[in-house]
Amino acid sequence: MTDREMRKLKRQDLLQMLVALLCTVVDSKGNPMEEGPFLEELSPRLQDAIQSSVRHGDVVAKYGRGQYLVLLVNTTRENCSVVQKRINYKFVVGRQRTGVKYYVNSVVCPAETK
């Protein structure tokens, strides 16, 4: 299916686009942080940054230590990058050496009939 066809079906409320975003706290080398007091401090901060960066209808769930899974409803992968920038802006403070690594996957589903 082409992008044009998908947009047309979306406008007709026949498709629902979902983006799954896995956010993981990483160290200065880009490796996932697995344990320790610093991770225990950063994990709630990441949760706050995520929850204040997504819409009310989006779903946020703790996935693992220092990991959160976000389900963005009716959005595109492109709009997902806007959410990532918001999270980074709210999470990274000053010269902080840690960051967030993102894994993104999207799916197009038929919309529920009314």
GITACOR-V257984 format. One record per residue. N is the residue number from 1. RES is the residue in one small letter. PHI is phi in radians with two decimals (NA if undefined). D_CENTER is the distance of its C-alpha to the mean C-alpha in whole Angstrom. Layout:
n={N | N}
res={RES | RES}
phi={PHI | PHI}
d_center={D_CENTER | D_CENTER}
This chain:
n={1 | 2 | 3 | 4 | 5 | 6 | 7 | 8 | 9 | 10 | 11 | 12 | 13 | 14 | 15 | 16 | 17 | 18 | 19 | 20 | 21 | 22 | 23 | 24 | 25 | 26 | 27 | 28 | 29 | 30 | 31 | 32 | 33 | 34 | 35 | 36 | 37 | 38 | 39 | 40 | 41 | 42 | 43 | 44 | 45 | 46 | 47 | 48 | 49 | 50 | 51 | 52 | 53 | 54 | 55 | 56 | 57 | 58 | 59 | 60 | 61 | 62 | 63 | 64 | 65 | 66 | 67 | 68 | 69 | 70 | 71 | 72 | 73 | 74 | 75 | 76 | 77 | 78 | 79 | 80 | 81 | 82 | 83 | 84 | 85 | 86 | 87 | 88 | 89 | 90 | 91 | 92 | 93 | 94 | 95 | 96 | 97 | 98 | 99 | 100 | 101 | 102 | 103 | 104 | 105 | 106 | 107 | 108 | 109 | 110 | 111 | 112 | 113 | 114}
res={m | t | d | r | e | m | r | k | l | k | r | q | d | l | l | q | m | l | v | a | l | l | c | t | v | v | d | s | k | g | n | p | m | e | e | g | p | f | l | e | e | l | s | p | r | l | q | d | a | i | q | s | s | v | r | h | g | d | v | v | a | k | y | g | r | g | q | y | l | v | l | l | v | n | t | t | r | e | n | c | s | v | v | q | k | r | i | n | y | k | f | v | v | g | r | q | r | t | g | v | k | y | y | v | n | s | v | v | c | p | a | e | t | k}
phi={NA | -1.42 | -1.06 | -1.09 | -1.11 | -1.12 | -1.10 | -1.10 | -1.12 | -1.09 | -1.07 | -1.51 | 1.04 | -1.76 | -2.23 | -2.24 | -1.73 | -2.15 | -2.16 | -1.71 | -2.15 | -1.71 | -1.89 | -2.22 | -1.24 | -2.14 | -1.42 | -1.14 | -1.69 | 1.52 | -1.58 | -1.03 | -1.39 | -1.86 | -2.88 | 2.04 | -1.14 | -1.16 | -1.14 | -1.09 | -1.40 | -1.35 | -1.04 | -1.14 | -1.14 | -1.14 | -1.03 | -1.09 | -1.09 | -1.17 | -1.11 | -1.53 | -1.91 | -1.90 | -1.36 | -1.11 | -1.43 | -1.40 | -1.90 | -2.16 | -2.43 | -1.24 | -1.86 | -2.90 | -1.13 | 1.24 | -2.29 | -2.34 | -1.87 | -2.08 | -1.90 | -1.68 | -1.67 | 0.92 | -2.43 | -2.07 | -1.08 | -1.14 | -1.18 | -1.10 | -1.14 | -1.14 | -1.11 | -1.05 | -1.10 | -1.08 | -1.08 | -1.03 | -1.06 | -1.48 | -1.58 | -1.38 | -2.05 | 0.98 | -1.71 | -0.96 | -1.63 | -1.55 | -2.75 | -2.21 | -1.86 | -2.02 | -2.10 | -2.11 | -2.47 | -2.23 | -2.56 | -1.96 | -2.09 | -1.17 | -1.27 | -1.17 | -1.45 | -1.66}
d_center={25 | 25 | 22 | 25 | 26 | 22 | 22 | 26 | 25 | 21 | 24 | 26 | 24 | 24 | 21 | 17 | 14 | 11 | 8 | 6 | 3 | 6 | 6 | 10 | 13 | 15 | 19 | 20 | 21 | 17 | 18 | 16 | 18 | 19 | 22 | 24 | 24 | 22 | 19 | 20 | 20 | 17 | 15 | 15 | 15 | 11 | 11 | 13 | 11 | 7 | 10 | 12 | 9 | 8 | 11 | 14 | 13 | 10 | 9 | 8 | 10 | 12 | 12 | 14 | 16 | 13 | 11 | 8 | 7 | 5 | 7 | 7 | 11 | 13 | 11 | 12 | 10 | 12 | 10 | 7 | 9 | 10 | 7 | 6 | 10 | 10 | 8 | 11 | 14 | 14 | 13 | 16 | 19 | 22 | 23 | 21 | 21 | 17 | 14 | 10 | 10 | 7 | 8 | 7 | 10 | 11 | 14 | 17 | 19 | 22 | 21 | 24 | 27 | 28}
